[in-house]
């Protein structure tokens, strides 16, 4: 199985900050990586797929990069609505696996 | 608008069975891979299994932890994705999400349901 290691588990930041979340795969997954956002009580929402492609409707302050085994999600100019939980997901091979969650909280 | 609405979550005794359903609307159901993903309390997300699209005859894939106990099926007439869960144990306690992949192989999960809670306890 491909293990996805996400860090940090919690991130404290202020509105306007730039934050970065990292996801590492235990083996190469090419660019078959997606990032999702989840808010309490809500269904998760796809932000980025194929490592760097922004899903329709997602603000451009979200960006993704990486390939192979190391990936990052960056949120520039953090907004109040961005305080949420984020997780990565690989779709390279079965079983599909997820990174641990990163909770972005208000400093 | 894509909508995925799960139902069927309940409290069930160890060793028991339960059937979850997911009502899908707003898209061509047969064109998409559909998955079940679960999240146990305080735990990471875990992929449960998949129904491929109609072009691949709705064949299925399962996580090792549920293979042989869980069965995924579709009802085309109702645009419904089903999860039959047998021989349940406490480790199956989780919120179960119905998830759509944006297309076929390797495509990301692009729509999620709100989830339905399954509790396995005596």
Contacts between the chains, C-beta under 8 A, distances in Angstrom:
chain1	res1	chain2	res2	distance
A	32	B	106	5.3
A	34	B	108	3.7
A	34	B	109	6.8
A	36	B	109	7.2
A	36	B	112	8.0
A	42	B	114	7.6
A	43	B	4	7.9
A	43	B	97	7.2
A	43	B	112	4.1
A	43	B	113	6.0
A	43	B	114	5.1
A	43	B	115	7.1
A	44	B	97	7.6
A	44	B	109	7.7
A	44	B	112	4.7
A	45	B	112	7.4
A	46	B	108	6.0
A	46	B	109	6.4
A	46	B	110	4.8
A	46	B	111	7.6
A	49	B	102	7.3
A	49	B	107	7.7
A	49	B	108	4.0
A	49	B	110	7.5
A	50	B	108	7.7
A	55	B	110	6.9
A	87	B	44	7.7
A	87	B	45	6.5
A	89	B	45	7.8
A	89	B	108	6.8
A	89	B	109	6.4
A	91	B	101	7.7
A	91	B	106	4.8
A	91	B	107	6.6
A	91	B	108	5.8
A	91	B	109	8.0
A	92	B	106	6.8
A	94	B	61	5.4
A	95	B	47	5.5
A	95	B	61	8.0
A	95	B	63	4.9
A	95	B	64	7.0
A	96	B	35	7.4
A	96	B	47	4.2
A	96	B	50	7.7
A	97	B	47	6.7
A	98	B	44	5.8
A	98	B	45	4.2
A	98	B	46	7.5
A	98	B	47	7.3
A	99	B	44	7.6
A	100	B	44	5.2
A	101	B	44	6.8
